[in-house]
């Protein structure tokens, strides 16, 4: 199962280097948000719908590392919105 693989990969990275910053991003429409966050000890940082009324496109992190997360209309033809996570100044 995909979630088992993600969990094992996160565990391996944190075992090898406990100070690693982990960012996992993508279209997670088949995975439960709470399961990913709980099993992989990651925080979901997208809190606005990305596809209709659903949050399918997500970003998970193991520590706060982004100053701004925005959901915007995609510049390419898609029925999903784009998610932008930014770690610099919030003056965009």
Residue pairs with C-beta under 8 A, 6 or more apart in sequence:
2 30
2 31
3 31
3 35
3 36
3 39
3 40
6 24
6 36
6 39
6 40
7 39
7 40
10 22
10 24
10 40
10 41
10 42
10 62
13 20
13 22
14 20
14 22
14 62
20 62
21 61
21 62
21 63
21 65
22 42
22 60
22 61
22 62
23 59
23 60
23 61
23 65
23 85
24 36
24 40
24 42
24 59
24 60
24 61
25 57
25 58
25 59
25 60
25 83
25 85
26 57
26 58
27 56
27 57
27 80
28 36
28 56
28 57
28 58
29 51
29 54
29 56
33 44
33 55
33 58
36 42
36 44
36 58
36 60
37 43
37 44
37 60
40 60
41 62
42 60
42 61
42 62
43 60
43 61
43 62
43 64
44 58
44 59
44 60
45 58
45 59
45 60
45 61
45 66
45 69
45 85
46 55
46 57
46 58
46 59
46 69
46 71
46 83
47 55
47 69
48 55
48 71
49 55
49 71
49 81
50 56
50 57
50 58
50 71
50 80
50 81
50 83
51 57
51 79
51 80
51 81
56 80
57 80
57 81
57 82
57 83
58 83
59 66
59 69
59 83
59 85
65 87
66 85
66 86
66 87
67 86
67 87
67 88
67 89
67 90
68 84
68 85
68 86
68 90
68 92
69 83
69 84
69 85
69 86
70 83
70 84
70 86
71 81
71 82
71 83
71 84
72 81
72 82
72 83
72 84
73 81
73 82
74 80
74 81
74 82
75 82
86 92
